[in-house]
């Protein structure tokens, strides 16, 4: 190990949340981020779409 270049700390793993938990049985969810409104919706085929 080189003292001049210590190893970078490991990045924490991202939190995993099941999409169905977020949607709570609804087809879409509205999310605010930095004053903007986003829509997360699940399609009939089970895909997720996030739009502004």
CNS distance restraints for C-alpha pairs under 8 A (distance, minus, plus):
assign (resid   1 and name CA) (resid   6 and name CA) 7.35 0.50 0.50
assign (resid   2 and name CA) (resid   6 and name CA) 6.35 0.50 0.50
assign (resid  17 and name CA) (resid  21 and name CA) 6.96 0.50 0.50
assign (resid  17 and name CA) (resid  22 and name CA) 7.41 0.50 0.50
assign (resid  18 and name CA) (resid  22 and name CA) 6.83 0.50 0.50
assign (resid  19 and name CA) (resid  23 and name CA) 6.18 0.50 0.50
assign (resid  20 and name CA) (resid  24 and name CA) 5.72 0.50 0.50
assign (resid  20 and name CA) (resid  25 and name CA) 6.57 0.50 0.50
assign (resid  21 and name CA) (resid  25 and name CA) 7.95 0.50 0.50
assign (resid  22 and name CA) (resid  29 and name CA) 7.65 0.50 0.50
assign (resid  23 and name CA) (resid  27 and name CA) 6.75 0.50 0.50
assign (resid  23 and name CA) (resid  28 and name CA) 6.28 0.50 0.50
assign (resid  23 and name CA) (resid  29 and name CA) 5.95 0.50 0.50
assign (resid  27 and name CA) (resid  41 and name CA) 5.71 0.50 0.50
assign (resid  27 and name CA) (resid  42 and name CA) 5.65 0.50 0.50
assign (resid  27 and name CA) (resid  43 and name CA) 7.69 0.50 0.50
assign (resid  28 and name CA) (resid  39 and name CA) 6.78 0.50 0.50
assign (resid  28 and name CA) (resid  40 and name CA) 5.50 0.50 0.50
assign (resid  28 and name CA) (resid  41 and name CA) 4.04 0.50 0.50
assign (resid  28 and name CA) (resid  42 and name CA) 6.36 0.50 0.50
assign (resid  29 and name CA) (resid  39 and name CA) 5.76 0.50 0.50
assign (resid  29 and name CA) (resid  40 and name CA) 5.12 0.50 0.50
assign (resid  29 and name CA) (resid  41 and name CA) 6.26 0.50 0.50
assign (resid  30 and name CA) (resid  37 and name CA) 6.77 0.50 0.50
assign (resid  30 and name CA) (resid  38 and name CA) 5.67 0.50 0.50
assign (resid  30 and name CA) (resid  39 and name CA) 4.64 0.50 0.50
assign (resid  30 and name CA) (resid  40 and name CA) 6.29 0.50 0.50
assign (resid  31 and name CA) (resid  37 and name CA) 5.78 0.50 0.50
assign (resid  31 and name CA) (resid  38 and name CA) 5.00 0.50 0.50
assign (resid  31 and name CA) (resid  39 and name CA) 6.19 0.50 0.50
assign (resid  31 and name CA) (resid  40 and name CA) 7.41 0.50 0.50
assign (resid  32 and name CA) (resid  36 and name CA) 5.49 0.50 0.50
assign (resid  32 and name CA) (resid  37 and name CA) 4.60 0.50 0.50
assign (resid  32 and name CA) (resid  38 and name CA) 6.09 0.50 0.50
assign (resid  33 and name CA) (resid  37 and name CA) 6.52 0.50 0.50
assign (resid  33 and name CA) (resid  38 and name CA) 7.54 0.50 0.50
assign (resid  36 and name CA) (resid  52 and name CA) 7.61 0.50 0.50
assign (resid  37 and name CA) (resid  52 and name CA) 6.23 0.50 0.50
assign (resid  38 and name CA) (resid  50 and name CA) 6.77 0.50 0.50
assign (resid  38 and name CA) (resid  51 and name CA) 5.60 0.50 0.50
assign (resid  38 and name CA) (resid  52 and name CA) 4.45 0.50 0.50
assign (resid  39 and name CA) (resid  49 and name CA) 7.90 0.50 0.50
assign (resid  39 and name CA) (resid  50 and name CA) 5.60 0.50 0.50
assign (resid  39 and name CA) (resid  51 and name CA) 5.27 0.50 0.50
assign (resid  39 and name CA) (resid  52 and name CA) 6.32 0.50 0.50
assign (resid  40 and name CA) (resid  48 and name CA) 6.82 0.50 0.50
assign (resid  40 and name CA) (resid  49 and name CA) 5.66 0.50 0.50
assign (resid  40 and name CA) (resid  50 and name CA) 4.45 0.50 0.50
assign (resid  40 and name CA) (resid  51 and name CA) 6.61 0.50 0.50
assign (resid  41 and name CA) (resid  48 and name CA) 5.68 0.50 0.50
assign (resid  41 and name CA) (resid  49 and name CA) 5.37 0.50 0.50
assign (resid  41 and name CA) (resid  50 and name CA) 6.58 0.50 0.50
assign (resid  42 and name CA) (resid  46 and name CA) 5.68 0.50 0.50
assign (resid  42 and name CA) (resid  47 and name CA) 5.50 0.50 0.50
assign (resid  42 and name CA) (resid  48 and name CA) 4.60 0.50 0.50
assign (resid  42 and name CA) (resid  49 and name CA) 6.38 0.50 0.50
assign (resid  43 and name CA) (resid  47 and name CA) 5.27 0.50 0.50
assign (resid  43 and name CA) (resid  48 and name CA) 6.35 0.50 0.50
assign (resid  43 and name CA) (resid  49 and name CA) 7.48 0.50 0.50
